[in-house]
Amino acid sequence: MRFQTLDQLSSICQAEGQPISAVMLHDQAKESGRPPEEEFAKMADYYSIMKQAVHKGLFEPTPSRSGLTGFDAQRVTAYMAKDEPLLGPAAATAMAYALAVSEVNASMGRIVATPTAGSCGIIPGVFVSTQERFGWSDEHMVAGLFSAGAIGYVIANNSFVSGAEGGCQAEIGSAIGMAAGALVELRGGTSAQAIHAVGLALKNSLGLICDPVGGLVEIPCIVRNGFGATTALAAADMALAGVRSVIPSDEVIQVMLEVGAAMPEKHRETAKGGLAQTPTGKRLMKELYGTQSKEKPQP
């Protein structure tokens, strides 16, 4: 890739008069040695999987194997059918779709890790809901995925995208930033505005710990995907309105690295702290594994 930072990415976009997605597609094709058309078709397949996961989570039974979670996406859509959601229908729909995909993941269904399985609902949630809302084509959405991928590439190579390394800020936070930046491009914003959206989004998730109950990607992971979708919409709107990330986005990424490295091990996907070690979290773990150990038993 010709870029290692978001600032470099934005500079290339401005110099070439191209959106982030076009730069990423060009560089990805050059790096893989495959034609751009082939790379685009592969990404289109990924988007098809995302849409299928949204549909499955909304209309099919998707209880998790543990029995701890399931049907929250359907609860939200039923609520929306009866009452006007406080978020408004657009944000509530994105939230429901994000929950749907996360529940498909928890039920061992097919998803696309964006950037991880634990944060797999955010990008599909905002992409599929905004596509329906604005009538965008699949090709437009696939281009948006290349934009999200470019942002994720920078974050992954300068910080974390793994909860085990940097806490949930690295998974949910990165997904929110990727979605927010891509949404700005999808709505016709500039590359500079997209980069500001990333910084705005990441700043709002700094310090978020990874504390899955029972070591499973369910509680609180699924609801965090729902919240993450609404945050991505907010960050994109702020950036499109001209709100800037006063701390440059690349510096925010470095802060995420610093915070993640300083985060105690018990708050990095070990189930040794946070919500996993509340009285209820311990009880659920005992019911699941027959032990009150702070660690999930090895098979």
C-alpha positions as CSV (number, residue, x, y, z in Angstrom):
1,M,0.0,0.0,0.0
2,R,1.2,3.5,-0.7
3,F,-0.2,4.8,2.6
4,Q,0.5,3.8,6.2
5,T,-1.4,6.6,7.9
6,L,-4.8,8.3,7.4
7,D,-3.1,11.6,6.6
8,Q,-1.1,9.9,3.8
9,L,-4.3,8.3,2.5
10,S,-6.1,11.6,2.4
11,S,-3.1,13.3,0.7
12,I,-3.1,10.7,-2.0
13,C,-6.9,11.1,-2.5
14,Q,-6.5,14.9,-2.8
15,A,-3.5,14.7,-5.2
16,E,-5.2,12.2,-7.5
17,G,-8.8,13.6,-7.2
18,Q,-10.0,10.1,-6.1
19,P,-12.1,8.9,-3.2
20,I,-10.6,6.6,-0.6
21,S,-12.4,3.6,-2.1
22,A,-10.7,4.1,-5.5
23,V,-7.3,4.4,-4.0
24,M,-7.8,1.3,-1.9
25,L,-9.1,-0.7,-4.8
26,H,-6.1,0.3,-7.0
27,D,-3.6,-0.5,-4.3
28,Q,-5.2,-3.7,-3.3
29,A,-5.2,-4.9,-6.9
30,K,-1.6,-4.0,-7.3
31,E,-0.6,-5.7,-4.1
32,S,-2.6,-8.9,-4.9
33,G,-1.7,-9.0,-8.6
34,R,-5.3,-9.5,-9.4
35,P,-7.4,-7.3,-11.7
36,P,-9.4,-4.5,-10.0
37,E,-12.6,-6.1,-11.4
38,E,-11.7,-9.4,-9.6
39,E,-11.0,-7.6,-6.3
40,F,-14.3,-5.7,-6.6
41,A,-16.2,-8.9,-7.3
42,K,-14.7,-10.6,-4.3
43,M,-15.8,-7.6,-2.1
44,A,-19.3,-7.8,-3.7
45,D,-19.5,-11.4,-2.5
46,Y,-18.6,-10.2,1.1
47,Y,-21.4,-7.6,0.9
48,S,-23.9,-10.3,-0.2
49,I,-23.0,-12.3,2.9
50,M,-23.5,-9.3,5.1
51,K,-27.0,-8.7,3.6
52,Q,-27.9,-12.4,4.1
53,A,-26.8,-12.2,7.8
54,V,-29.0,-9.1,8.3
55,H,-32.0,-11.0,6.9
56,K,-31.3,-14.1,8.8
57,G,-31.0,-12.3,12.1
58,L,-34.2,-10.4,11.5
59,F,-36.4,-13.3,10.2
60,E,-35.0,-16.6,11.4
61,P,-34.4,-18.0,14.9
62,T,-30.8,-17.2,15.9
63,P,-30.4,-18.2,19.6
64,S,-26.8,-18.6,20.6
65,R,-25.4,-22.1,21.3
66,S,-25.1,-21.1,25.0
67,G,-28.7,-19.9,25.2
68,L,-27.5,-16.6,26.7
69,T,-28.6,-14.4,23.8
70,G,-30.9,-14.3,20.8
71,F,-33.8,-12.5,19.3
72,D,-32.9,-9.0,20.4
73,A,-32.9,-7.7,16.8
74,Q,-36.4,-9.0,16.4
75,R,-37.4,-7.4,19.6
76,V,-36.2,-4.1,18.4
77,T,-38.0,-4.4,15.0
78,A,-41.2,-5.4,16.8
79,Y,-40.9,-2.4,19.1
80,M,-40.3,-0.1,16.0
81,A,-43.5,-1.5,14.4
82,K,-45.5,-0.4,17.5
83,D,-43.9,2.8,18.7
84,E,-41.7,5.6,17.3
85,P,-38.2,4.8,18.6
86,L,-36.5,7.6,20.5
87,L,-33.5,7.3,18.1
88,G,-35.7,7.8,15.1
89,P,-36.4,5.1,12.5
90,A,-33.1,5.4,10.6
91,A,-30.8,5.0,13.6
92,A,-33.0,2.4,15.2
93,T,-33.0,0.4,12.0
94,A,-29.2,0.5,11.8
95,M,-29.1,-0.7,15.4
96,A,-31.5,-3.6,14.8
97,Y,-29.5,-4.7,11.7
98,A,-26.3,-4.6,13.7
99,L,-27.8,-6.7,16.4
100,A,-29.1,-9.1,13.8
101,V,-25.7,-9.8,12.3
102,S,-24.1,-10.1,15.8
103,E,-26.7,-12.6,16.8
104,V,-26.1,-14.6,13.6
105,N,-22.4,-14.7,14.6
106,A,-23.3,-15.9,18.1
107,S,-25.5,-18.7,16.7
108,M,-22.5,-19.9,14.5
109,G,-24.0,-18.4,11.3
110,R,-22.1,-17.0,8.4
111,I,-20.7,-13.5,8.8
112,V,-17.9,-11.3,7.6
113,A,-15.4,-10.2,10.2
114,T,-15.3,-6.4,10.0
115,P,-12.7,-6.2,11.3
116,T,-13.4,-9.0,13.8
117,A,-16.2,-11.4,14.5
118,G,-16.9,-9.5,17.7
119,S,-17.6,-6.3,15.8
120,C,-19.2,-7.9,12.8
121,G,-22.6,-6.2,13.1
122,I,-21.6,-2.5,12.8
123,I,-20.6,-2.1,9.2
124,P,-23.5,-4.3,7.8
125,G,-25.9,-2.6,10.2
126,V,-25.1,0.9,8.9
127,F,-24.5,-0.2,5.3
128,V,-27.6,-2.2,4.7
129,S,-29.9,0.2,6.5
130,T,-28.5,3.3,4.7
131,Q,-28.7,1.5,1.3
132,E,-32.4,0.8,1.9
133,R,-32.9,4.4,3.1
134,F,-31.2,6.2,0.2
135,G,-31.7,3.7,-2.6
136,W,-28.0,3.2,-3.2
137,S,-26.8,0.5,-5.6
138,D,-24.9,-2.6,-4.5
139,E,-21.9,-1.2,-6.5
140,H,-22.0,2.0,-4.4
141,M,-22.0,0.0,-1.2
142,V,-19.1,-2.3,-2.3
143,A,-17.1,0.8,-3.0
144,G,-17.8,1.9,0.5
145,L,-16.4,-1.4,1.8
146,F,-13.1,-0.6,0.1
147,S,-13.1,2.8,1.9
148,A,-13.8,1.0,5.3
149,G,-11.1,-1.5,4.4
150,A,-8.5,1.3,3.9
151,I,-9.3,2.8,7.3
152,G,-9.2,-0.6,8.9
153,Y,-5.8,-1.3,7.3
154,V,-4.3,1.9,8.8
155,I,-5.8,1.1,12.3
156,A,-4.6,-2.5,12.2
157,N,-1.1,-1.5,11.2
158,N,-0.7,1.3,13.7
159,S,-2.7,0.1,16.7
160,F,-5.0,-2.9,17.4
161,V,-8.2,-4.5,16.0
162,S,-8.1,-7.4,18.5
163,G,-9.8,-7.3,21.9
164,A,-7.2,-9.6,23.3
165,E,-4.5,-7.1,22.5
166,G,-6.2,-3.7,23.0
167,G,-9.7,-4.3,24.6
168,C,-13.0,-3.7,23.0
169,Q,-12.0,-0.2,21.8
170,A,-9.9,-2.1,19.3
171,E,-12.8,-4.2,18.0
172,I,-15.9,-2.1,18.4
173,G,-14.0,1.2,18.2
174,S,-12.2,0.3,15.0
175,A,-15.5,-0.9,13.4
176,I,-17.2,2.3,14.3
177,G,-14.4,4.3,12.8
178,M,-14.3,2.2,9.6
179,A,-18.1,2.6,9.2
180,A,-18.2,6.3,10.0
181,G,-15.4,7.1,7.5
182,A,-17.0,5.0,4.8
183,L,-20.4,6.5,5.4
184,V,-19.0,10.0,4.8
185,E,-17.8,8.9,1.4
186,L,-21.0,7.1,0.6
187,R,-22.9,10.4,1.3
188,G,-20.6,12.4,-1.0
189,G,-18.2,13.8,1.6
190,T,-14.5,14.5,1.0
191,S,-11.7,12.2,2.0
192,A,-10.7,14.8,4.6
193,Q,-14.2,14.7,6.1
194,A,-14.0,10.9,6.1
195,I,-10.8,11.0,8.1
196,H,-12.2,13.4,10.6
197,A,-15.1,11.0,11.1
198,V,-12.7,8.2,12.0
199,G,-11.1,10.4,14.7
200,L,-14.4,11.5,16.1
201,A,-15.6,7.9,16.3
202,L,-12.5,6.5,17.8
203,K,-12.3,9.2,20.5
204,N,-15.8,8.1,21.7
205,S,-14.7,4.5,22.3
206,L,-11.2,5.0,23.9
207,G,-10.7,2.8,27.0
208,L,-13.6,0.4,26.2
209,I,-12.7,-2.8,27.8
210,C,-13.2,-6.4,26.5
211,D,-15.0,-8.3,29.2
212,P,-17.1,-11.1,27.6
213,V,-19.2,-13.1,30.0
214,G,-18.0,-16.8,30.0
215,G,-15.5,-15.8,27.3
216,L,-18.2,-15.9,24.7
217,V,-18.7,-13.2,22.0
218,E,-22.2,-12.5,23.3
219,I,-22.5,-10.5,26.5
220,P,-21.9,-7.5,26.2
221,C,-20.6,-7.8,22.6
222,I,-23.9,-8.0,20.8
223,V,-25.5,-4.9,22.3
224,R,-22.2,-3.0,21.8
225,N,-22.6,-3.7,18.1
226,G,-26.0,-2.1,18.2
227,F,-24.7,1.0,20.0
228,G,-21.7,1.1,17.7
229,A,-24.0,1.4,14.6
230,T,-25.7,4.5,16.0
231,T,-22.3,6.0,17.0
232,A,-21.0,5.5,13.4
233,L,-24.0,7.4,12.1
234,A,-23.5,10.2,14.5
235,A,-19.7,10.5,13.7
236,A,-20.4,10.6,10.0
237,D,-23.1,13.3,10.4
238,M,-20.7,15.4,12.5
239,A,-18.0,15.2,9.9
240,L,-20.4,15.9,7.0
241,A,-21.6,19.0,9.0
242,G,-18.0,20.2,9.2
243,V,-17.1,19.1,12.7
244,R,-13.4,18.3,12.8
245,S,-11.5,16.0,15.0
246,V,-9.2,18.5,16.7
247,I,-6.8,15.8,17.7
248,P,-5.8,14.4,14.3
249,S,-7.2,10.9,13.6
250,D,-3.7,9.4,13.3
251,E,-2.9,10.7,16.8
252,V,-6.1,9.2,18.1
253,I,-5.1,5.9,16.7
254,Q,-1.8,6.2,18.6
255,V,-3.7,7.0,21.8
256,M,-5.8,3.8,21.3
257,L,-2.5,1.9,21.0
258,E,-1.2,3.5,24.2
259,V,-4.5,2.9,26.1
260,G,-4.7,-0.7,24.9
261,A,-1.2,-1.5,25.9
262,A,-1.8,-0.1,29.4
263,M,-5.1,-1.9,29.8
264,P,-5.0,-4.7,32.5
265,E,-5.0,-8.2,31.2
266,K,-8.3,-8.9,33.0
267,H,-9.9,-6.3,30.7
268,R,-8.6,-7.8,27.5
269,E,-10.9,-10.7,26.5
270,T,-9.8,-13.0,29.4
271,A,-13.2,-12.9,31.2
272,K,-11.2,-12.2,34.4
273,G,-12.7,-8.8,35.0
274,G,-15.4,-6.3,34.2
275,L,-18.9,-7.6,33.4
276,A,-17.6,-11.2,33.3
277,Q,-16.7,-11.1,37.0
278,T,-19.9,-9.5,38.3
279,P,-22.1,-11.8,40.5
280,T,-24.4,-12.4,37.6
281,G,-21.5,-13.0,35.2
282,K,-20.0,-15.6,37.6
283,R,-23.4,-17.3,38.0
284,L,-23.8,-17.5,34.2
285,M,-20.3,-18.9,33.9
286,K,-21.0,-21.5,36.5
287,E,-24.3,-22.5,34.8
288,L,-22.4,-22.8,31.4
289,Y,-19.3,-24.6,32.5
290,G,-20.1,-26.0,36.0
291,T,-17.3,-24.0,37.6
292,Q,-16.8,-20.6,39.1
293,S,-13.3,-20.4,37.7
294,K,-12.3,-17.0,36.3
295,E,-11.2,-18.7,33.1
296,K,-13.2,-20.7,30.6
297,P,-12.3,-24.3,31.0
298,Q,-10.2,-25.7,28.1
299,P,-11.8,-28.5,26.0
